[in-house]
């Protein structure tokens, strides 16, 4: 059996470190609320999409999965935990669709990034990045609204409750990620 080389071991340690740091950043981004009109903004979707763009879908999925598992197993990592419950009780509450949407969004933005890197086509214009981010984040809201409607009833104003208040803040985060993209894509060289 072949031993792991120092280079391979170094890459494994770096990858695990990035995933753990990512889950910590997701927790921090969930807890810090930035005053924004009409509702306070967290930076969770920013961090989710950032990890997909910076490190690809594999590390992105591993990061978001670790974060979700931490929350499901009772660590107070979610935005309103422990105040509104912890563990599986919180996870299956009104925000579950959005949390599952994180997985879809990080995969979509990350797989596109990985395909570009495999094709050796590293030039991507910022309009393409912005479009990719919009499509990816849309799945967070689609899944979030579907779950919210199923949970509280379709007779309620689901869009007004679960999407509309957050869209201006979301646009700000997507524009910020797009502007930072030339620097973010250089982070891949860390691994």
KAFEN-V147943 format. One record per residue. RES is the residue in three letters. SS is DSSP state (helix for helix, strand for strand, loop for the rest). PSI is psi in degrees with one decimal (999 if undefined). D_CENTER is the distance of its C-alpha to the mean C-alpha in whole Angstrom. Layout:
res & ss & psi & d_center
RES & SS & PSI & D_CENTER
RES & SS & PSI & D_CENTER
This chain:
res & ss & psi & d_center
UNK & loop & 131.7 & 38
UNK & loop & 133.2 & 36
UNK & loop & 154.1 & 35
UNK & loop & 130.7 & 32
UNK & loop & 164.3 & 32
UNK & helix & -35.8 & 31
UNK & helix & -45.5 & 29
UNK & helix & -43.0 & 27
UNK & helix & -41.7 & 27
UNK & helix & -42.5 & 26
UNK & helix & -40.9 & 23
UNK & helix & -45.8 & 22
UNK & helix & -43.1 & 22
UNK & helix & -43.5 & 20
UNK & helix & -47.1 & 17
UNK & helix & -40.3 & 17
UNK & helix & -42.8 & 17
UNK & helix & -41.8 & 14
UNK & helix & -45.0 & 12
UNK & helix & -45.0 & 14
UNK & helix & -38.5 & 13
UNK & helix & -42.0 & 10
UNK & helix & -34.6 & 10
UNK & helix & -42.9 & 12
UNK & helix & -37.8 & 10
UNK & helix & -40.3 & 8
UNK & helix & -47.8 & 11
UNK & helix & -43.3 & 13
UNK & helix & -24.7 & 10
UNK & helix & -29.4 & 11
UNK & helix & -28.8 & 14
UNK & loop & 119.2 & 15
UNK & loop & 125.1 & 16
UNK & strand & 125.2 & 17
UNK & loop & 123.9 & 20
UNK & loop & 146.0 & 20
UNK & loop & 136.1 & 22
UNK & loop & -11.0 & 22
UNK & loop & 156.8 & 20
UNK & loop & 150.7 & 18
UNK & strand & 137.9 & 14
UNK & loop & 168.0 & 12
UNK & loop & 20.6 & 9
UNK & helix & -49.1 & 6
UNK & helix & -32.8 & 5
UNK & helix & -48.2 & 6
UNK & helix & -41.8 & 5
UNK & helix & -51.9 & 2
UNK & helix & -35.9 & 5
UNK & helix & -46.6 & 7
UNK & helix & -35.4 & 7
UNK & helix & -44.5 & 8
UNK & helix & -42.9 & 10
UNK & helix & -40.1 & 12
UNK & helix & -2.4 & 12
UNK & helix & 175.4 & 12
UNK & helix & -31.6 & 11
UNK & helix & -51.8 & 13
UNK & helix & -37.6 & 11
UNK & helix & -48.2 & 8
UNK & helix & -41.5 & 9
UNK & helix & -40.1 & 11
UNK & helix & -50.4 & 9
UNK & helix & -39.6 & 6
UNK & helix & -45.6 & 10
UNK & helix & -46.0 & 12
UNK & helix & -47.9 & 10
UNK & helix & -41.8 & 11
UNK & helix & -39.1 & 14
UNK & helix & -45.4 & 15
UNK & helix & -43.0 & 15
UNK & helix & -37.2 & 17
UNK & loop & 8.7 & 19
UNK & loop & -2.9 & 20
UNK & loop & 139.5 & 18
UNK & loop & 64.4 & 17
UNK & loop & -20.5 & 14
UNK & loop & 163.9 & 13
UNK & loop & -46.3 & 13
UNK & loop & 27.9 & 17
UNK & loop & 145.7 & 18
UNK & loop & -3.3 & 21
UNK & loop & -41.6 & 22
UNK & loop & 28.7 & 21
UNK & loop & 168.7 & 22
UNK & loop & 172.1 & 20
UNK & helix & -149.6 & 19
UNK & helix & -32.4 & 19
UNK & helix & -46.9 & 21
UNK & helix & -45.9 & 18
UNK & helix & -40.7 & 16
UNK & loop & 8.7 & 18
UNK & loop & -160.0 & 19
UNK & loop & -22.7 & 18
UNK & loop & 2.3 & 14
UNK & helix & -42.1 & 14
UNK & helix & -39.2 & 13
UNK & helix & -42.3 & 10
UNK & helix & -41.6 & 9
UNK & helix & -36.6 & 10
UNK & helix & -29.4 & 8
UNK & helix & -41.0 & 5
UNK & helix & -45.0 & 7
UNK & helix & -43.8 & 9
UNK & helix & -45.8 & 7
UNK & helix & -34.3 & 5
UNK & helix & -49.3 & 9
UNK & helix & -45.8 & 11
UNK & helix & -32.8 & 10
UNK & helix & -37.7 & 10
UNK & helix & -38.7 & 14
UNK & helix & -41.5 & 15
UNK & helix & -44.0 & 15
UNK & helix & -37.8 & 16
UNK & helix & -39.8 & 19
UNK & helix & -41.3 & 20
UNK & helix & -37.0 & 20
UNK & helix & -33.1 & 23
UNK & loop & -0.9 & 25
UNK & loop & 15.7 & 25
UNK & loop & 91.9 & 24
UNK & loop & -13.8 & 23
UNK & loop & 123.5 & 23
UNK & loop & 128.5 & 21
UNK & loop & 159.6 & 22
UNK & helix & -27.8 & 20
UNK & helix & -38.5 & 20
UNK & helix & -43.4 & 19
UNK & helix & -46.8 & 16
UNK & helix & -44.0 & 15
UNK & helix & -44.3 & 16
UNK & helix & -40.6 & 14
UNK & helix & -41.3 & 11
UNK & helix & -46.4 & 13
UNK & helix & -45.2 & 13
UNK & helix & -48.0 & 10
UNK & helix & -25.0 & 9
UNK & helix & -35.3 & 12
UNK & helix & -28.1 & 11
UNK & helix & -46.4 & 9
UNK & helix & -38.6 & 12
UNK & helix & -51.5 & 15
UNK & helix & -38.1 & 14
UNK & helix & -45.2 & 13
UNK & helix & -37.8 & 17
UNK & helix & -45.1 & 18
UNK & helix & -43.7 & 18
UNK & helix & -44.6 & 19
UNK & helix & -39.6 & 22
UNK & helix & -34.2 & 23
UNK & helix & -47.4 & 23
UNK & helix & -8.3 & 24
UNK & loop & 140.3 & 26
UNK & loop & -7.5 & 26
UNK & loop & -11.7 & 29
UNK & loop & 160.2 & 27
UNK & loop & 76.4 & 25
UNK & helix & -48.0 & 22
UNK & helix & -43.9 & 21
UNK & helix & -33.5 & 22
UNK & helix & -41.0 & 21
UNK & helix & -4.4 & 17
UNK & loop & -53.6 & 16
UNK & helix & -45.6 & 19
UNK & helix & -19.6 & 19
UNK & helix & -9.2 & 15
UNK & helix & -38.1 & 16
UNK & helix & -43.9 & 18
UNK & helix & -37.9 & 15
UNK & helix & -42.5 & 12
UNK & helix & -43.1 & 15
UNK & helix & -45.8 & 15
UNK & helix & -40.5 & 12
UNK & helix & -39.7 & 12
UNK & helix & -39.6 & 16
UNK & helix & -45.9 & 15
UNK & helix & -41.3 & 12
UNK & helix & -44.6 & 15
UNK & helix & -34.4 & 18
UNK & helix & -8.1 & 16
UNK & helix & -43.9 & 16
UNK & helix & -29.4 & 19
UNK & helix & -35.7 & 18
UNK & helix & -42.3 & 15
UNK & helix & -18.2 & 16
UNK & helix & -15.8 & 19
UNK & helix & -21.7 & 17
UNK & helix & -26.8 & 17
UNK & helix & -9.4 & 21
UNK & helix & -37.4 & 20
UNK & loop & 999 & 20
